[in-house]
Amino acid sequence: MNNFGEKVSFIWSVADLLRGSTVGTPNRNYIHYLTVVFPSPHDQQAIVTLLDQGTDKIDRPIEAIRKSSDMLREYRSALISAAVTGKIDVREEVA
């Protein structure tokens, strides 16, 4: 993002924080005392790595569930097809 966009985004964020407060609009006198901390590039990479590992732990079970769900749908379709074509007898199962 360009520098202008970052400044505007920051001002909007501060304005959101001030909404409903007695300060009113964010101005230079108020923003001057705010401390903004940005992680170092090394720390940013560590955060990205941690998030990637965390999402992998979530994504693997989700993918396994999706595959199982797809296989169950295929099995259901095969059973319905076999029942409709008479390849399996389901008359006793219904009663």
C-alpha positions in Angstrom: 0.0 0.0 0.0 1.3 3.5 -0.7 2.1 5.8 2.2 -1.0 7.9 1.7 -3.2 4.8 1.9 -1.5 3.7 5.1 -2.1 7.2 6.7 -5.7 7.2 5.7 -6.2 3.7 7.0 -4.5 4.6 10.3 -6.7 7.7 10.7 -9.8 5.7 10.0 -8.7 3.1 12.6 -8.1 5.9 15.2 -11.5 7.5 14.3 -13.2 4.1 14.9 -11.5 3.9 18.4 -12.7 7.4 19.2 -16.3 6.9 18.1 -18.5 7.6 21.1 -15.7 9.1 23.1 -15.5 12.7 24.3 -12.3 13.4 22.3 -14.3 14.1 19.1 -12.2 13.9 15.9 -8.7 12.6 15.8 -6.2 15.5 15.4 -2.5 15.9 15.4 -2.4 16.6 19.2 -4.1 13.4 20.0 -2.4 11.2 17.5 1.0 12.6 18.4 0.9 10.6 21.7 -0.1 7.3 20.2 2.5 4.6 20.1 2.4 2.3 17.1 4.5 -0.8 17.2 5.4 -2.7 14.0 7.1 -6.1 14.3 10.5 -6.5 12.8 10.7 -8.3 9.5 12.0 -11.4 11.3 9.1 -11.3 13.8 6.7 -10.8 10.9 8.0 -13.9 9.2 7.8 -15.8 12.5 4.1 -14.8 12.8 3.5 -15.9 9.2 5.1 -19.3 9.8 3.1 -19.8 13.0 -0.1 -18.9 11.2 0.8 -21.2 8.3 1.4 -24.1 10.8 -1.9 -23.4 12.5 -3.9 -23.3 9.4 -2.3 -26.5 8.2 -3.6 -28.2 11.4 -7.0 -27.0 10.5 -6.9 -27.5 6.8 -5.9 -31.2 6.9 -8.9 -32.4 8.9 -11.2 -30.2 6.8 -9.8 -31.8 3.6 -10.2 -35.3 5.1 -13.9 -34.6 6.0 -14.5 -33.2 2.5 -13.1 -36.4 1.0 -15.1 -38.6 3.3 -18.3 -36.6 2.5 -17.6 -37.0 -1.2 -17.0 -40.7 -0.9 -20.3 -41.1 1.1 -22.2 -39.2 -1.6 -20.7 -41.5 -4.2 -21.6 -44.6 -2.1 -25.2 -43.3 -1.6 -25.6 -42.7 -5.4 -24.2 -46.2 -6.0 -26.7 -47.7 -3.5 -29.6 -45.8 -5.0 -28.6 -46.9 -8.5 -28.2 -50.5 -7.4 -31.6 -50.5 -5.7 -33.4 -48.9 -8.6 -31.9 -51.2 -11.2 -32.7 -54.3 -9.0 -29.0 -55.2 -8.4 -29.8 -55.4 -4.7 -33.0 -56.3 -3.0 -34.2 -53.7 -0.5 -37.7 -54.9 0.1 -37.0 -56.6 3.4 -35.0 -53.6 4.6 -37.9 -51.2 4.3 -40.3 -53.3 6.4 
